[in-house]
Amino acid sequence: EVQLQASGGGSVQAGGSLRLSCVASGFNFEQYIIGWFRQAPGKEREGVSCMDGYDGKTVYADSVKGRFTISRDNVKNAVYLQMNNLKPEDTGVYYCNADLVVGGVNYWGKGTQVTVSS
């Protein structure tokens, strides 16, 4: 069974930090681009960051560059998102995603809530 199990969400004050984790199972993790998306109340879901499984290439949304860091552990089949200097506009539901790209194979984990207060 394909699973993406996320954890690490919570409530913090502005300027604080959180570390999200997502553990995958049921598919060849290393073949997939793994990333994080988020959706704020009343807004469309947006990409936050992603990382290739083989060459380590990373991509970040402009809004989080310099504050967020994505990493992955192919032995543990896990992806992480270290979020520093959090801002109220970072508030939203964060989703873990795995994308094979070829063939349209795409998996989503359940969202984890991140709330940042001013």
C-alpha positions in Angstrom: 0.0 0.0 0.0 1.3 3.4 -0.9 1.6 5.7 2.1 3.0 9.1 2.8 2.8 9.8 6.6 3.5 13.4 7.6 4.1 14.8 11.0 5.6 17.8 12.8 3.0 20.5 12.3 1.9 22.7 15.1 1.5 26.2 16.4 4.4 28.6 16.9 5.0 32.3 17.3 6.4 34.4 14.5 10.1 33.9 14.2 9.9 30.3 15.5 10.8 27.1 13.8 9.2 23.8 12.9 10.5 20.6 11.2 8.1 18.6 9.1 8.7 15.0 8.4 7.1 12.6 5.8 7.9 8.9 5.7 7.0 7.0 2.5 6.3 3.4 1.8 4.9 1.1 -0.9 6.8 2.5 -3.9 10.4 3.1 -5.1 11.0 6.3 -3.2 14.3 7.1 -4.8 12.7 7.3 -8.3 10.4 10.1 -7.3 10.7 13.8 -6.9 9.5 14.5 -3.3 8.1 17.8 -2.3 6.0 19.9 0.0 2.9 22.0 -0.9 0.8 24.2 1.3 -2.7 25.7 1.2 -3.7 28.8 3.2 -7.3 29.4 4.0 -9.1 30.8 1.0 -6.1 30.4 -1.3 -5.0 27.9 -3.9 -2.5 25.2 -3.1 1.1 26.2 -3.9 4.4 24.5 -4.2 6.9 25.2 -1.3 9.9 23.0 -2.2 10.9 19.8 -3.9 14.0 17.6 -4.2 15.1 15.1 -6.7 15.9 11.6 -5.5 19.2 11.0 -7.4 21.1 14.2 -7.9 19.8 16.2 -4.9 18.5 19.1 -7.0 16.2 21.4 -5.0 13.7 24.0 -5.9 12.1 26.6 -3.5 9.3 29.0 -3.8 10.5 32.6 -3.7 8.5 33.2 -0.5 10.5 30.7 1.5 14.0 30.9 0.1 16.6 31.4 2.8 14.1 30.3 5.5 13.1 26.8 4.6 15.4 23.8 3.8 14.3 20.5 2.2 16.2 17.3 2.7 15.6 13.6 2.2 17.0 10.3 3.4 16.6 7.5 0.8 17.6 4.9 3.4 14.7 5.9 5.7 12.4 6.8 2.8 11.8 10.1 4.4 11.7 13.8 3.4 12.0 16.7 5.8 11.2 20.4 5.7 13.1 22.6 8.2 11.2 25.9 8.5 13.0 28.8 10.3 11.9 32.4 10.9 8.3 31.5 10.4 5.9 34.2 9.4 2.1 34.4 9.8 1.8 34.1 6.0 3.3 30.7 6.3 0.2 29.5 8.0 -1.6 26.7 6.2 -2.0 23.0 5.6 1.2 21.4 4.4 1.1 18.4 2.2 3.8 15.8 1.2 3.9 14.8 -2.4 5.8 12.2 -4.5 5.9 12.6 -8.3 7.4 10.2 -10.8 6.8 12.8 -13.5 6.7 10.2 -16.3 3.3 8.7 -16.7 1.5 11.1 -14.4 2.1 8.9 -11.3 1.6 11.1 -8.3 1.0 10.5 -4.6 -0.2 12.8 -1.8 0.0 12.5 1.9 -2.5 13.9 4.3 -2.0 17.5 5.3 -0.5 18.7 8.5 -1.5 22.0 10.0 1.0 24.8 10.5 -0.1 27.9 12.4 2.1 30.9 12.9 0.8 33.7 15.2 2.1 37.3 15.3 
